[in-house]
Amino acid sequence: MQIIPSYLLFSIILLILPLQLWAQTKENAAMEVAIEEKLKKVFNKAAVLKVKPNGFNFAFDGQLLLKCSYGKASFANDSDSYLVEDVAIKRVTLLYSWHSSKKGGGDIKQKDLNMKRLRHLYDLAPQLFDDEEVEWEFVVQTDYLHPEVEKGLFHGFILHYDRMLTNYNYASKSQF
């Protein structure tokens, strides 16, 4: 039996390792393209509504809020994000602001920001993007008097649900 010299073994490893890394990179790139396609599909099918802002910053019954800071894509309050797994989400609303004074590529910047926000939501709850039953809408808050007002408006996602998925055992009031 012939023993392979260590320098030859090392050389073979150096030749194989880049191929393995290339295959992994190619697989990751394919996954990113698939995710990007899902985001574009949602972006293109979402209904767009224009509303006057009402200044709310709280959730009603049957809603989860995932707030983004003004001009940012990441969630400012991800402490409630664990609840996404416990509810049956029926509609996703992306709420953002737009003032007529925005010029010079504002539409492109807003689209990029909305796509980044969708990506953050995908990272949190990818199942929403595969569920054909989930309705999507983008609500543009517009027609406010001064552009500085938009910084105080709610920006982010409202997740509308109609029931909890987790079964909790609640004690009756008579037991207390």
Residue pairs with C-beta under 8 A, 6 or more apart in sequence:
35 119
35 122
35 126
38 122
38 129
38 130
39 115
39 118
39 119
39 122
39 129
41 129
42 118
42 129
42 136
43 111
43 114
43 115
43 118
45 136
46 94
46 136
46 137
46 138
47 136
47 137
47 138
48 137
48 138
48 139
48 140
49 137
49 138
49 139
49 140
50 139
50 140
50 142
50 143
51 139
51 140
51 141
51 142
52 141
52 142
52 143
52 144
53 97
53 141
53 144
53 149
53 150
53 153
55 152
55 153
56 154
57 65
57 67
57 154
58 65
59 65
59 158
62 160
62 161
62 162
63 158
63 159
63 160
63 161
64 80
64 83
64 84
64 87
64 158
64 159
64 161
65 77
65 80
65 154
65 156
65 157
65 158
65 159
66 75
66 77
66 78
66 80
66 81
66 121
66 124
66 156
66 157
66 158
66 159
67 75
67 76
67 77
67 154
67 155
67 156
68 74
68 75
68 76
68 117
68 120
68 155
68 156
68 157
69 76
69 155
70 97
70 150
70 151
70 153
70 155
71 113
73 113
73 116
73 117
73 119
73 120
74 120
75 81
75 120
75 124
75 156
76 156
78 124
81 124
84 124
84 125
84 159
85 125
85 165
86 164
86 165
86 166
87 159
87 161
87 163
87 164
87 165
88 161
88 162
88 163
88 164
88 165
89 125
89 128
89 131
89 134
89 159
89 160
89 161
90 133
90 134
90 135
90 160
90 161
90 162
91 134
91 135
91 136
91 137
91 159
91 160
92 121
92 128
92 134
92 135
92 136
92 137
92 157
92 158
92 159
92 160
93 137
93 138
93 139
93 157
93 158
93 160
94 114
94 117
94 118
94 136
94 137
94 138
94 139
94 156
94 157
95 138
95 139
95 141
95 153
95 154
95 155
95 156
95 157
95 158
96 110
96 113
96 114
96 117
96 138
96 139
96 140
96 141
96 155
97 140
97 141
97 142
97 144
97 150
97 153
97 155
98 106
98 110
98 140
98 141
98 142
98 150
99 142
99 144
99 147
99 149
99 150
100 142
101 147
102 110
102 147
114 138
117 156
117 157
121 128
121 157
122 128
122 129
128 134
141 150
141 153
144 150
144 153
